[in-house]
Amino acid sequence: MFQLYHTLHMKNPLIYLLVFLTFFCFAQQPLSQNNLGDEKSEYLRQHAQNPVHWNAWRTDVLQKALISNQLMIISIGYSSCHWCHVMERETFSDSTIGHFMNTHFTNIKVDREERPDIDQMYLKACQLLNGSSCGWPLNVIALPDGSPVWIGVYLPKEKWSEILNYFLKAYEQNPKKLQNYAQQLQKGVQNAYALPTERDTTLQMDISKSIQHIKNNLDLKQGGLIARNKFPTPALFNFLLEISVLERDSIAQQAVTLTLQKVAHRSLYDVLGGGFGRYTTDSLWNTPHFEKMLYDNAQLISLYSHAYQSTQNIDYQNVIKQTIEFAQREWLDSTGCFYASSDADADAKEGDYYTWTKAEIDKILGSKSELYCQYYGVTATGNFESPKNILIKSNNSNLNHLKTIEDCNKILFKVRRKRIAPHVDKKILTGWNALMVTALANAYNALGEPNYQQIVLKNAHFLVKERMNIHGQLKRTDDLNGFLEDYAYTIQAFLKVYEMTFDEKWLQKSAQLADYVLTHFQDAKSDLFGSSEGDSTFYFREVPVTDGVLPSPNAVFALALQQLGTLLDKPIYLKKASKMFETMHSLLDNSQQSVFYYEWCKGVYQQKKPPIEVAIVGKKALQLRQALAKQYLPNTYLLGSTVPSSLELLNNKFKKNETWIYVCQNKACKQPVQTVEAALKLLKRDNLQKKSDELIKNRLKFAP
C-alpha cells in the first residue's frame, strides 16, 4: 500500500487522491459475511454481518444440504424480537461459533412473518417436544431433509456450542438412530395435529360446554386468561363480548370489561404515544415485552371499537383514537398501508425508549412531578429495571387532575421523541394490513371519523392493485405468494369495506379471492384448507385450525364464506362453510380444548343462530347505515344500496325518493321501516329468532 501511494503520489497527485478515496469508501462499507445482505426481510438483513454463513430458505439451499448430507440449522425469528437480537449479538456474532457452524452445518435463517408456514411447521414440533417452552428465536437442528431432531429457543453461546457438538457427534457416530428419532417425531406431530375425519351432520351443534370451558379459563381477578404470561388475545374477547350481549352472559361481560381495563391501564399500553406491546412476562400485566406488532394493534382497535359501541365508555374512545394516531405516525406508508412492527429495543436496550427515572420526570415536570409520579406509580427505585419506571396508572390515581396529567403526558412525549427510537420493520404484509383495514372500518363505524374511512379505502385499493392479480391470487409481500391467512383476512376486510360503502365491487373481489382458495388451497384429507397453495411434500402440510393470538385462517375463511353465501345467494359457499364447521365439531365437543377454538365457536353459534340481515335501500342508505353502524350489532350483516341492486336480499326493494330498512333472518323479513330507531326495535332478537326457527322447521318439513 505504501509503495502504491509513493508511486502514484510522485507521478500524479490526482490519481492518488482518487485511489485513496476509493480505499476509504471501501473501508467504510460493511463487508457482508453471508448471503443475507441483499434480502428484503429486515430480520434476515440483521444477520447479514454474522460470521455464520446464513442462507435464506430456498429450494437450491435445501437441495444442497441433501447432496452434502450435512445437518441443517434452521433459525426462525422476526425483526422486533428482543431475544432474537440478544442471540444474534451474543452467539451468532461469535467467530468461533460461526466457524463451527459453517464447517459442519447448512445454516438457514427464516423470517417467521414472511413464512408463517415454515414457522408453524417447526413450532408444532417444538410444542410436542417442549410443551409451552417455545417461542422465538426458534432454533432447529434438522437432518439434511429438514426433519427436526432438536428444537429450542434462546441459548447463550456456551450452551449452544454444547448442543451443536452433541448432535454433530451423534450424527457422525449413529445417523440411523437420529433418523429413527426424526421419523418418530414426525409421526408424533402428525398424530397430535391430525384433523377430524368425520363430520357431525346432525345440526345439533351445542357449544354451551365449549363456551363454559372458555369461561373456566378466564382470570376474573386480573383479566385475560389464566396464565403465567398475559396476552390480550383480542379476537377471543371479541367473541366473549358478542356472547355477553347475545346471551346476556354476565360472566363474559365481567371478563371483557376487566380485561379491557387492565390492557389499557397497565404496562401493555403506551400512555404517551399510543399503541400496545405484545404481552407481559407476568400475570399482573406489570412487565411488558415492548415490541409493537401491527396484528395486535389492529385487533385491539377492533375490540375497543366494538366495546365503545356497546358501552359508550370514553376511555375506550381515547384508546382507539390514540392507537390509530400512533399507527399513522409510526407505521403508515405513502401507499396507505402499514408497516409490520416496532422493535422492543432502542440502542440495544430493551424498553429504554419507553421507561423513565423519577429524577428525569422531576427535572422535566418540576412542580407537577409529584402529582404525576403518584398518578403513574413512579418511584426512585423504579418498577422495571432499577431505577427505570414503566408508566402504569396506580390504583389510587386522582381523577380530579386529568387535564394536568394529559398536559404532562404531552410534555414527556415531546421529550421522548428526541430519544433514539425503536427500529421499525417496514415490510408490508397483506394479511396484517387486511386486519388493519377491518380495524379502521370498525373504528369508523364506532366514531364516525372520515379520516378512518379514507385510510381504509386507500389501503384496500392498494391490496387490490398491487397484491391481487386478475385470477384472484394474492401476494403476501411483493415477492412472496400469499398464505391462507392473507386470503382469509383480506376477504374479511373486503366484506367490511362493502358494509362501510355498499359498493358491490368489494363483494365481487371477496368472491374472487374465495374461489381461488377453494381451487388452490383445499386439503386432500379434510374439508379444510392448507396454509399454502398446492400440496407440500416437505415434512407435513400445515392446516391451520387453532385460534391463538391470531384467529385461525380456516375459521375466518369459513365465517367469510357464510357471509358471502348469504349476501351473494351462493349455496355452494354456505354448504362449504357448514362442512368446515361440521368437521371441527368433534374438536369443539372436547370442551377442554375450546379456548383454542374460539373463532370456530363463533361460527358454530352462527350455524345455530343465523346472523340478522339488515338491508338499507334508497337514496339515504349510506346516512342511515352510518347512524345504525354506531350501535353494537353482533351477529349482524349490513347490506344496502342507493340504486336498484340485483343482490337477492336487495332485489325489488328499491323505491325512488324513499329509503327503507329491512330487518331479516334467513330471508324472512319484518315489515320495513324508515328510521334507525324503528329498526333497532325490530332488532330484538328473541322475536326474530323465533320466526327464523319456524321458517327452518317448515323448510325441513317439506324438504324432498
QUIPE-V460737 format. One record per residue. N is the residue number from 1. PSI is psi in whole degrees, 0 to 359 (* if undefined). OMEGA is omega in degrees with one decimal (* if undefined). Layout:
# QUIPE-V460737
n,psi,omega
N,PSI,OMEGA
N,PSI,OMEGA
This chain:
# QUIPE-V460737
n,psi,omega
1,318,-178.7
2,319,179.1
3,318,177.7
4,315,179.0
5,313,-174.8
6,316,-178.4
7,311,-177.3
8,322,-178.3
9,321,-178.9
10,323,-174.7
11,318,-175.3
12,100,-178.6
13,329,-179.1
14,318,178.0
15,320,178.2
16,315,-178.1
17,317,179.7
18,317,179.4
19,318,179.8
20,316,179.8
21,323,178.8
22,313,179.1
23,321,-178.3
24,313,-179.6
25,320,179.1
26,321,-179.8
27,332,-178.7
28,343,-178.3
29,131,177.0
30,134,-179.6
31,117,-178.9
32,130,-177.2
33,347,-174.0
34,200,-173.4
35,17,-175.0
36,353,-173.8
37,330,-177.6
38,6,179.2
39,151,179.2
40,338,-179.9
41,127,176.0
42,318,-177.1
43,315,179.5
44,319,-179.8
45,334,177.0
46,342,179.3
47,12,-175.2
48,333,-178.0
49,2,177.0
50,146,172.0
51,350,174.3
52,134,178.0
53,72,-179.9
54,148,170.3
55,151,169.2
56,161,178.3
57,108,179.7
58,155,-178.0
59,318,-177.6
60,328,178.1
61,318,178.5
62,319,178.3
63,322,178.9
64,321,178.0
65,320,178.1
66,315,-177.5
67,318,-178.1
68,347,-179.4
69,33,178.5
70,150,168.0
71,154,178.9
72,145,166.2
73,120,179.6
74,112,-176.0
75,121,-171.3
76,134,178.3
77,199,178.2
78,163,-167.0
79,321,-174.1
80,14,-177.5
81,118,-177.3
82,309,-175.2
83,339,170.6
84,317,178.9
85,318,-178.4
86,314,-179.1
87,327,175.9
88,316,-178.1
89,315,-171.5
90,324,-169.0
91,304,-173.1
92,349,175.6
93,358,-179.9
94,125,-174.4
95,326,179.4
96,315,176.3
97,314,-179.2
98,316,-179.5
99,318,-179.2
100,316,179.3
101,319,-178.4
102,325,-176.5
103,323,-167.9
104,352,-173.1
105,155,164.1
106,122,-168.6
107,125,-175.3
108,134,174.2
109,138,-178.7
110,130,171.0
111,111,-174.9
112,335,-179.3
113,332,174.5
114,325,-175.6
115,73,179.4
116,336,179.8
117,314,178.9
118,316,-179.3
119,310,-177.6
120,327,179.4
121,312,-179.3
122,331,177.5
123,321,178.6
124,320,176.5
125,321,177.9
126,315,-178.3
127,327,176.5
128,323,-178.8
129,318,-167.0
130,3,-178.5
131,229,-176.6
132,356,-177.3
133,55,179.8
134,150,179.9
135,212,-176.8
136,142,7.0
137,138,176.8
138,111,-174.6
139,127,-173.4
140,131,165.8
141,123,-172.2
142,156,172.2
143,168,-178.6
144,339,178.2
145,5,177.8
146,358,179.5
147,124,-175.1
148,146,172.8
149,345,175.1
150,140,177.2
151,131,177.9
152,182,-178.3
153,216,-177.7
154,134,173.3
155,139,170.8
156,161,-169.5
157,328,-179.9
158,315,-179.9
159,321,177.5
160,318,179.5
161,321,177.9
162,315,-178.8
163,314,-178.9
164,315,-179.6
165,320,-178.4
166,312,-175.6
167,330,175.3
168,316,179.0
169,317,179.6
170,322,-178.9
171,323,-179.8
172,323,-174.3
173,323,-176.1
174,72,-177.6
175,329,-179.0
176,324,180.0
177,317,178.3
178,322,179.3
179,319,177.7
180,319,179.4
181,317,179.7
182,321,178.8
183,319,177.8
184,319,179.0
185,318,179.7
186,317,177.3
187,320,179.1
188,318,178.6
189,315,-179.2
190,322,179.1
191,319,-177.2
192,327,-177.4
193,25,178.1
194,140,-179.7
195,153,176.4
196,142,-179.0
197,348,179.9
198,151,179.3
199,147,171.7
200,104,-176.1
201,15,-177.1
202,348,-176.7
203,19,177.5
204,49,-175.6
205,105,178.6
206,112,-177.3
207,17,179.8
208,323,177.5
209,321,-179.9
210,315,179.0
211,322,178.6
212,321,178.3
213,318,176.8
214,316,-179.8
215,329,177.5
216,338,-179.8
217,3,-178.8
218,138,175.2
219,100,-175.4
220,6,173.8
221,322,-176.6
222,353,-178.3
223,167,-178.5
224,200,175.7
225,156,175.8
226,112,-175.8
227,159,177.4
228,319,174.5
229,149,-177.5
230,113,170.7
231,141,-179.5
232,334,178.5
233,62,-170.6
234,324,-178.3
235,326,176.1
236,314,-178.1
237,339,171.1
238,318,176.4
239,317,179.3
240,325,175.7
241,317,176.8
242,314,-178.8
243,322,-178.9
244,327,-179.4
245,312,-174.9
246,324,-176.7
247,6,-177.6
248,49,-174.6
249,109,-174.9
250,328,178.7
251,315,177.7
252,318,179.2
253,317,178.9
254,317,-178.4
255,317,-179.6
256,313,-178.2
257,314,-179.5
258,317,-178.8
259,316,178.5
260,321,179.8
261,316,-179.0
262,317,-178.2
263,323,-177.0
264,333,-171.1
265,351,177.9
266,209,-168.3
267,344,-172.9
268,333,-175.5
269,135,178.8
270,100,-173.2
271,339,-179.3
272,314,-172.7
273,353,-177.4
274,163,179.0
275,157,-173.6
276,143,168.5
277,177,-171.9
278,310,-178.3
279,171,175.3
280,152,-177.6
281,5,179.5
282,175,-176.4
283,1,-177.3
284,9,-179.9
285,31,-174.6
286,323,-172.1
287,108,-174.6
288,160,154.7
289,125,-164.3
290,352,-180.0
291,144,179.2
292,125,-176.9
293,141,179.2
294,319,-175.2
295,325,175.8
296,310,-175.3
297,323,177.5
298,311,-178.0
299,325,179.0
300,326,173.7
301,316,178.0
302,315,-177.9
303,312,-179.4
304,330,176.3
305,315,178.2
306,321,179.1
307,323,177.3
308,319,176.4
309,322,-176.1
310,328,-170.2
311,340,-173.0
312,28,178.9
313,122,-174.9
314,332,176.1
315,318,179.7
316,319,178.5
317,316,180.0
318,319,178.8
319,315,179.3
320,308,-175.8
321,314,-175.8
322,324,178.6
323,320,176.6
324,322,175.8
325,317,176.4
326,311,-177.4
327,321,177.9
328,319,-176.4
329,318,-171.0
330,334,-169.2
331,344,-172.1
332,125,179.8
333,162,-179.8
334,340,178.4
335,349,-174.1
336,359,178.7
337,171,-175.5
338,146,177.6
339,168,-168.9
340,320,-170.7
341,166,170.4
342,142,-175.1
343,156,171.3
344,330,-174.0
345,150,168.5
346,123,-175.9
347,41,176.7
348,17,179.0
349,121,-177.6
350,129,175.2
351,2,-174.3
352,329,-178.8
353,330,-169.7
354,350,-171.9
355,161,-172.8
356,147,166.8
357,157,178.0
358,324,179.7
359,321,177.3
360,312,-177.6
361,319,177.6
362,316,-177.8
363,320,-175.6
364,316,-172.2
365,344,177.3
366,236,-174.3
367,340,-179.7
368,354,-173.0
369,318,-176.6
370,313,178.0
371,316,-177.0
372,314,-178.6
373,325,176.6
374,319,-178.0
375,319,-176.3
376,12,174.6
377,33,-179.0
378,131,179.3
379,168,179.7
380,329,-179.1
381,340,176.1
382,162,176.8
383,9,178.7
384,250,172.9
385,108,-171.8
386,134,4.2
387,27,-175.2
388,147,178.6
389,138,164.7
390,138,-179.4
391,104,-178.3
392,124,-179.6
393,124,-178.3
394,161,-176.6
395,335,-179.0
396,30,179.9
397,134,-177.7
398,110,-176.7
399,354,-179.4
400,352,-175.8
401,32,-175.8
402,322,-179.9
403,317,177.9
404,317,179.7
405,317,178.9
406,320,177.6
407,318,178.4
408,321,178.0
409,320,179.1
410,321,178.8
411,312,-178.9
412,326,178.2
413,317,178.9
414,320,177.7
415,317,-178.0
416,327,-179.1
417,343,178.7
418,350,178.1
419,166,172.1
420,120,-173.4
421,153,174.2
422,147,179.1
423,141,177.7
424,127,174.3
425,111,-170.5
426,16,175.8
427,147,-177.9
428,110,-178.1
429,130,-174.5
430,308,-176.3
431,319,-179.5
432,323,175.9
433,326,175.7
434,321,175.6
435,324,179.4
436,326,173.9
437,313,177.7
438,317,-178.4
439,313,-177.8
440,328,174.5
441,319,176.5
442,320,178.6
443,323,176.5
444,318,176.8
445,316,-174.1
446,318,-171.0
447,342,177.0
448,20,-180.0
449,117,-178.0
450,328,-178.9
451,324,179.9
452,318,178.7
453,320,179.6
454,318,179.4
455,319,177.9
456,310,-175.7
457,320,179.1
458,316,179.4
459,313,-178.3
460,320,177.9
461,325,175.8
462,314,-178.5
463,321,178.4
464,314,-173.1
465,319,-171.0
466,339,-173.8
467,357,-176.1
468,131,178.9
469,180,-172.8
470,344,-179.8
471,356,-178.4
472,11,178.1
473,139,-179.5
474,152,167.1
475,142,174.3
476,316,170.4
477,186,178.8
478,337,-172.4
479,346,-174.5
480,140,175.4
481,152,-178.5
482,154,174.7
483,172,-176.9
484,322,-179.2
485,326,177.1
486,315,-179.9
487,311,-175.6
488,312,-177.7
489,328,179.1
490,319,175.4
491,314,177.7
492,317,-179.2
493,317,-178.9
494,327,174.3
495,323,176.5
496,320,178.7
497,321,175.6
498,312,-179.0
499,333,-179.4
500,327,-171.7
501,340,-171.4
502,24,176.4
503,114,-171.1
504,350,177.4
505,333,179.5
506,331,172.2
507,319,-179.4
508,320,177.1
509,319,177.5
510,315,-179.4
511,323,179.2
512,317,177.4
513,318,179.9
514,318,179.2
515,323,179.2
516,317,178.8
517,314,-178.8
518,328,-177.5
519,323,-167.3
520,350,-174.8
521,1,-175.0
522,131,174.1
523,134,-174.6
524,339,-172.7
525,0,-176.8
526,180,175.9
527,15,-178.4
528,189,-172.1
529,144,178.5
530,164,-177.0
531,337,-178.1
532,167,-179.2
533,149,172.9
534,193,-179.4
535,139,-178.4
536,135,176.3
537,3,-176.8
538,110,177.9
539,277,171.0
540,157,-179.7
541,124,-177.6
542,129,174.4
543,99,-170.3
544,112,-178.1
545,339,-176.1
546,145,175.7
547,130,178.0
548,232,174.3
549,323,171.7
550,142,177.0
551,152,-179.2
552,128,176.1
553,326,177.5
554,318,-179.8
555,317,178.9
556,319,179.2
557,319,178.6
558,317,177.3
559,321,178.9
560,320,176.8
561,321,179.8
562,318,179.3
563,316,178.7
564,317,179.9
565,324,178.9
566,311,-174.9
567,324,-177.7
568,0,-178.7
569,54,179.8
570,97,-179.3
571,331,-178.2
572,324,176.8
573,316,-179.2
574,319,-179.4
575,319,-179.9
576,318,178.2
577,316,179.1
578,318,178.6
579,321,179.4
580,316,178.8
581,323,177.6
582,322,178.8
583,321,-175.4
584,354,-172.8
585,325,-179.6
586,328,175.6
587,321,178.4
588,329,-178.9
589,336,172.3
590,90,-168.9
591,340,-178.2
592,347,-179.1
593,3,-169.7
594,332,-178.6
595,342,177.6
596,7,-178.1
597,39,-175.0
598,325,-179.7
599,329,174.0
600,322,176.4
601,320,178.1
602,317,-179.9
603,318,178.7
604,323,175.9
605,318,179.6
606,333,175.3
607,323,179.4
608,320,-178.3
609,86,-174.0
610,146,-179.7
611,150,174.1
612,138,178.8
613,119,177.9
614,109,-178.2
615,127,-180.0
616,119,-171.8
617,128,177.4
618,177,-172.5
619,336,179.4
620,24,-175.1
621,318,-176.9
622,323,177.5
623,315,178.3
624,323,176.4
625,314,-178.0
626,321,178.7
627,319,-179.2
628,323,-176.4
629,345,175.9
630,342,177.5
631,155,174.0
632,114,-174.8
633,73,179.1
634,154,178.0
635,44,-178.2
636,138,171.8
637,130,172.7
638,133,174.7
639,162,-179.3
640,182,-177.6
641,147,174.4
642,358,178.6
643,168,176.4
644,140,-176.7
645,149,179.0
646,358,177.1
647,138,-175.2
648,317,-176.1
649,350,179.3
650,349,-173.9
651,132,178.4
652,18,178.5
653,349,-177.0
654,133,175.2
655,125,-176.0
656,135,177.1
657,15,176.5
658,156,175.7
659,127,-176.7
660,147,176.8
661,125,179.7
662,125,177.7
663,117,-171.1
664,166,170.8
665,128,-173.9
666,38,177.8
667,6,174.4
668,116,-171.3
669,146,169.8
670,172,177.1
671,132,-177.9
672,153,178.9
673,171,-174.9
674,2,178.9
675,155,177.5
676,320,-179.5
677,316,179.6
678,322,179.2
679,321,-179.9
680,326,176.0
681,322,179.4
682,339,-177.6
683,11,171.6
684,113,-163.1
685,333,-175.8
686,312,-179.1
687,320,-178.7
688,319,-179.2
689,321,179.2
690,315,-179.7
691,321,179.6
692,318,179.5
693,320,178.7
694,320,179.8
695,317,-179.8
696,316,179.4
697,318,179.6
698,321,178.8
699,317,-179.6
700,323,-178.0
701,321,-176.4
702,12,179.3
703,142,-179.7
704,*,*
